[in-house]
């Protein structure tokens, strides 16, 4: 027999259920890529027995990894033509530069915004615009500090080219840093992504560059903090 909905104001909705909803809204979920990093130290903590130092170390490590791989919900703006930040972090550069050479898009300088992610920032990457994935290209390289300007051209990176419904091309590049040794990109050529969708992440401390069409007006400044999937970087014409 089907269960009847619980009327508002009953103990179930105002007690345990409310606490569960509060916890869910306060503690962000974990990105699937972080599950092994949390599960292993938790297993160590469980198996530690009477060795308190080992149990504490396992719990602290699990908590730190859960914080790093957190995947909070974000609500992108619904204005047409906006480009949102693909990552949380601090804007390191607002300039013009040629897109990664391996994409074959030419050497004409394009408007660019670079976001530096510290180890304390959310490290998932989000789609800056709605569109079709036209290219995904990984390029091996160095692991210099991601806040250096030359990191865009010499560090290991993964580039994704998006084409919007109006034909605008936006390029977003995940760049490994001094500590980041693993770039995850779940997007594939032909995928249709929606603005704000999570498509990848970088482990531990990194940078994300976004390239815009010529003539795009950028709306941010160096030093500004960004919220991935929500902060507007530019308005496409």
Secondary structure, 3 states (H helix, E strand, C coil): CCCCCCCCCCHHHHCHHHHHHHHHHHCCEECHHHHHHHHHHHHHHHHCCCCHHHHHHHHHHHHHHHHHCEECCCCCCCCCCEEECCCCEEEEEEEEECCCHHHCCCCCCEEEEEEEECCCCCCEEECCCCEEEEEEEEECCECCCCCCCCHHHHECEEEEEEECCCCCEEEEEEEECCCCCEEEECCCCCCEECCCCEEEEEECCEEEEEECCCCCEECCCCCCEECCCCCEEEECC
